[in-house]
Amino acid sequence: MKVFVFSLLCFIGALYAAPEIATSSPTTAALVHQTAHSTMLIDPKMRALDFVHAFELLHKDKPTQKINLQTSAGTLMNIGEMSVADNGTLLFVKVPFNQGVKYAIVPIEEVEEIVYSP
């Protein structure tokens, strides 16, 4: 009888000591963790609006300072205006050139940073 009670207590102790197995339903996550790195999913329209808000903040902070947009293709200097396309995947950037003011159309995935001109 003592052996049976001891065996039963060991079995119950082993059950409580076992690691829990997480069983969660798959959901759409904003941050996906992997072993080597993580990936953040951002809505393109929200990302484009972030760029426009950053431009407006820099412009309000120092209105006389020139603002540059650095992209993977190069740098657009002395930006006058910035707006977003309806779908949010393109930025319309108003840039002065020698022949007058022109618009540059920049895909949001090419934008690296918005900075003051040095």
KEKE-3310 file (N, C-alpha, C; in steps of 0.2 Angstrom, whole numbers, plus 5000, padded with zeros to 4 digits):
npx = (5004:5010:5019:5011:5005:5016:5020:5010:5010:5023:5020:5010:5017:5026:5018:5014:5027:5030:5034:5024:5014:5011:4996:4990:4979:4981:4985:4984:4998:5007:5020:5031:5040:5055:5068:5081:5079:5067:5051:5042:5026:5019:5006:5005:5000:4999:5013:5017:5010:5017:5029:5025:5021:5033:5040:5032:5034:5048:5048:5040:5048:5060:5058:5065:5076:5083:5076:5080:5076:5081:5084:5084:5089:5095:5097:5084:5084:5080:5066:5050:5036:5026:5016:5004:4999:4983:4982:4993:5005:5014:5024:5022:5033:5037:5049:5061:5069:5081:5074:5062:5048:5046:5038:5042:5040:5040:5042:5036:5044:5057:5061:5073:5077:5072:5079:5087:5095:5113)
npy = (4994:5006:5008:5010:5022:5030:5029:5035:5048:5052:5051:5061:5072:5073:5076:5089:5095:5095:5104:5117:5116:5128:5131:5140:5149:5153:5169:5186:5194:5209:5209:5197:5184:5176:5163:5169:5183:5196:5202:5216:5220:5233:5244:5250:5263:5269:5270:5279:5290:5292:5297:5309:5316:5317:5325:5337:5340:5342:5353:5363:5364:5370:5381:5388:5380:5369:5354:5337:5322:5306:5293:5276:5277:5289:5307:5318:5335:5350:5350:5355:5352:5338:5324:5311:5297:5290:5276:5275:5270:5278:5293:5310:5322:5338:5347:5359:5364:5369:5372:5376:5372:5354:5339:5324:5307:5295:5279:5272:5262:5264:5275:5281:5290:5306:5321:5336:5348:5347)
npz = (5000:5004:4994:4983:4986:4986:4973:4966:4971:4966:4952:4951:4955:4945:4934:4937:4937:4924:4909:4902:4888:4876:4868:4857:4847:4829:4825:4817:4818:4823:4825:4821:4828:4825:4825:4822:4819:4819:4812:4807:4803:4794:4790:4773:4771:4783:4786:4776:4780:4791:4787:4781:4792:4799:4790:4791:4805:4806:4797:4804:4816:4812:4802:4792:4789:4777:4770:4767:4758:4759:4749:4743:4730:4729:4734:4738:4738:4747:4750:4747:4748:4754:4750:4751:4741:4737:4740:4748:4745:4738:4738:4735:4731:4732:4723:4721:4706:4693:4682:4687:4699:4702:4703:4712:4712:4724:4729:4745:4750:4746:4754:4765:4775:4783:4784:4790:4780:4778)
capx = (5000:5014:5022:5006:5004:5022:5020:5004:5013:5028:5016:5006:5023:5029:5013:5015:5034:5031:5033:5017:5014:5007:4992:4987:4976:4985:4982:4988:5002:5010:5027:5032:5046:5058:5074:5087:5077:5060:5049:5036:5021:5016:5001:5009:4997:5001:5020:5017:5008:5022:5034:5023:5021:5040:5042:5029:5037:5054:5047:5038:5053:5065:5055:5070:5081:5081:5075:5082:5074:5086:5081:5089:5091:5098:5094:5080:5086:5076:5059:5045:5030:5026:5009:5003:4994:4977:4983:4998:5012:5018:5024:5023:5037:5038:5056:5063:5074:5083:5069:5056:5046:5044:5036:5046:5036:5044:5038:5038:5049:5063:5063:5078:5076:5070:5084:5089:5101:5119)
capy = (5000:5012:5008:5012:5029:5033:5029:5039:5055:5053:5052:5068:5077:5073:5080:5096:5098:5095:5111:5118:5117:5133:5130:5146:5149:5157:5176:5190:5198:5214:5207:5190:5182:5170:5162:5173:5190:5198:5206:5220:5222:5240:5246:5255:5270:5272:5272:5285:5296:5294:5301:5316:5319:5318:5331:5342:5341:5346:5360:5367:5365:5375:5383:5391:5375:5365:5347:5332:5316:5302:5287:5271:5279:5296:5312:5324:5341:5356:5348:5360:5349:5331:5322:5304:5294:5288:5270:5275:5267:5283:5299:5315:5326:5344:5349:5365:5362:5375:5374:5377:5366:5348:5333:5318:5302:5291:5273:5272:5257:5267:5281:5279:5295:5313:5325:5343:5348:5349)
capz = (5000:5004:4987:4978:4987:4984:4966:4964:4973:4961:4946:4951:4955:4938:4930:4939:4935:4916:4906:4899:4881:4874:4863:4855:4840:4825:4824:4814:4823:4821:4826:4820:4830:4822:4829:4821:4819:4820:4807:4809:4798:4795:4784:4769:4771:4789:4785:4772:4784:4796:4783:4780:4798:4801:4787:4794:4811:4804:4794:4809:4821:4809:4795:4787:4787:4771:4772:4762:4758:4757:4747:4741:4723:4730:4739:4735:4742:4748:4749:4748:4751:4754:4751:4750:4736:4740:4742:4753:4743:4735:4741:4730:4734:4728:4724:4716:4701:4690:4677:4691:4704:4699:4708:4712:4715:4727:4733:4752:4752:4745:4758:4770:4781:4781:4788:4789:4775:4782)
cpx = (5004:5018:5017:5005:5010:5022:5015:5007:5018:5025:5013:5012:5026:5025:5014:5022:5035:5030:5027:5018:5009:5003:4988:4984:4980:4981:4986:4991:5006:5018:5028:5039:5049:5065:5079:5085:5069:5058:5043:5032:5018:5012:5005:5006:4999:5009:5021:5015:5013:5028:5032:5023:5028:5042:5039:5032:5044:5053:5044:5043:5058:5062:5060:5075:5078:5080:5076:5078:5079:5083:5086:5092:5095:5095:5090:5081:5081:5069:5054:5038:5030:5019:5009:4998:4989:4978:4989:5004:5016:5018:5025:5027:5038:5045:5058:5069:5076:5078:5062:5054:5044:5042:5040:5041:5040:5040:5041:5044:5056:5066:5067:5077:5075:5075:5084:5095:5107:5121)
cpy = (5006:5013:5011:5020:5033:5034:5034:5047:5056:5055:5059:5073:5078:5077:5087:5099:5098:5102:5111:5119:5122:5131:5136:5146:5154:5164:5180:5195:5203:5213:5199:5188:5176:5169:5167:5181:5190:5202:5210:5222:5228:5241:5251:5262:5273:5274:5278:5291:5298:5298:5308:5319:5321:5324:5337:5344:5345:5353:5365:5369:5370:5377:5386:5386:5371:5357:5342:5326:5311:5295:5282:5273:5286:5300:5317:5330:5347:5355:5354:5358:5341:5329:5314:5302:5291:5281:5269:5272:5272:5289:5304:5321:5332:5347:5354:5362:5369:5377:5376:5371:5360:5343:5327:5313:5296:5285:5273:5267:5259:5273:5278:5284:5302:5317:5332:5343:5350:5356)
cpz = (5000:4997:4982:4979:4985:4977:4963:4966:4968:4954:4946:4951:4948:4933:4931:4937:4928:4914:4902:4892:4879:4868:4861:4848:4836:4824:4820:4818:4820:4821:4826:4823:4827:4826:4828:4821:4819:4814:4809:4803:4799:4788:4780:4770:4778:4789:4781:4776:4789:4793:4782:4786:4801:4797:4790:4801:4810:4802:4799:4814:4818:4802:4790:4785:4781:4773:4766:4763:4755:4755:4745:4734:4724:4735:4735:4740:4742:4747:4751:4751:4750:4755:4750:4745:4740:4743:4747:4751:4740:4738:4735:4734:4729:4729:4719:4712:4697:4685:4681:4696:4700:4705:4707:4715:4717:4731:4740:4754:4751:4749:4764:4776:4778:4786:4786:4784:4780:4781)
residu = (MET:LYS:VAL:PHE:VAL:PHE:SER:LEU:LEU:CYS:PHE:ILE:GLY:ALA:LEU:TYR:ALA:ALA:PRO:GLU:ILE:ALA:THR:SER:SER:PRO:THR:THR:ALA:ALA:LEU:VAL:HIS:GLN:THR:ALA:HIS:SER:THR:MET:LEU:ILE:ASP:PRO:LYS:MET:ARG:ALA:LEU:ASP:PHE:VAL:HIS:ALA:PHE:GLU:LEU:LEU:HIS:LYS:ASP:LYS:PRO:THR:GLN:LYS:ILE:ASN:LEU:GLN:THR:SER:ALA:GLY:THR:LEU:MET:ASN:ILE:GLY:GLU:MET:SER:VAL:ALA:ASP:ASN:GLY:THR:LEU:LEU:PHE:VAL:LYS:VAL:PRO:PHE:ASN:GLN:GLY:VAL:LYS:TYR:ALA:ILE:VAL:PRO:ILE:GLU:GLU:VAL:GLU:GLU:ILE:VAL:TYR:SER:PRO)
# end
